[in-house]
Amino acid sequence: MNATPDPEAPVDAAFARRWLAAATAAVEREAARLTELDSPIGDADHGANMRRGFLAARTAVEQEAPQTPGGVLVLVGRTLISTVGGASGPLYGTLLRRAGKELGEEPAVPAARLRDALGAGIDGVAQLGGAVPGDKTMLDALLPALDALGGALEAGDGAAGAFAAAARAAGAGAEATTPMRARKGRASYLGERSVGHQDPGATSSALLVEAFAEAAREDA
């Protein structure tokens, strides 16, 4: 029987694997666009790096078959750290490893626990990168998504609706980085020339949040 990921029903390893499948498909589909966004303000490799990392993570999860949602996220994070180049590997790896460790070894958790775990992971990203909202980074997509997810869950929305709200907020947050001046990462070296370009890290972050919404919709 498939678990239904709403606030009362558990988020389990199957949910985490559905998220990984959706995230991998999204990164593969959007790899060229991510690289295009990275070209004027980065190293023009974000799409290729993310694609390589998520394909490797999918293989690792298939081979090791973690039996808890935390175990899936920890393994994905560890794999990204070892396979994704540049700053993205450590940042996404920190996000997912810390979230997975917060979930612990429980075979299933409520959606609200996943929200708190993702919050801990996002805190780790902020600490590692030294960024704050408005710096034109992945946080500009992740933090609005977290707020929207928490608000929707507190309002009593099911996980499918709550993650859909998070995905909308992440997408809007990514788009909102376009007029920002980068203050962190390689893009910050460009100064005013970074204005007018959507941040590739915020864009890939929005893809991963949308993958959570897709995983939740499958059993809604």
Phi, psi and omega in degrees: 000133179280138177285140176265114187277078171244179185301334181266329183270159188281147165265117188241189181296327179296320176299314181296323178290324176296319177300314182298318179298317180292320180294317179298316179298319181294317180294320176298316183294322187257010184302315181297319179294319179299319178293322178298319178294327182283339187301312184282341186232003181220214182259008179059037181223008186297316180296314180296319180295315181294320178299313179300316182295317182285328174296319178294322180294319178299317179296318180298318181290323176297321183284317185270336175050062176301145185258007178228154177297323177298320179296322178297312183295320178297316181294318177298314180299317179297320180292320179298320179300322185273346187239340183264127182281172176068205181281339187297321180301304178299323183290308178291325177298317177298315180305309188278323177296315181293320177299316180296320179293326177295327178287336177070210186258013180292138181289339179205145180223157174292158179301326180296328176293322177296320177301313180296322180294317177296325176299319177296321178296319179294323174301320179296322177297315180298319180293317183293316184271346181066025185260160174227164177305138182095355179276002180067059179224182178301335178298332181289346170259320186289318183292315174299324178297317180297317178298316181295320180297312180297317180296319180292320178294319179295330178283355178092010177292149173291167183299324180299314178292322182293316179289330174296319177296320178297319180295319178297318180294320179295317179298317178295321179296320178297315179298326182290349177284345185303312181278359183282152169266128182292135179240358179222155176077185183300325181299333182295337179294340182277348179060230183297338180291346176282345179290139178097003180236129177290136184290126182293325179293319175296324180292316178291327175298318178298325176298319181290325177292318177299327178295324174297319178296320179295318179298322180288324181294331187300329181244010182290000000 
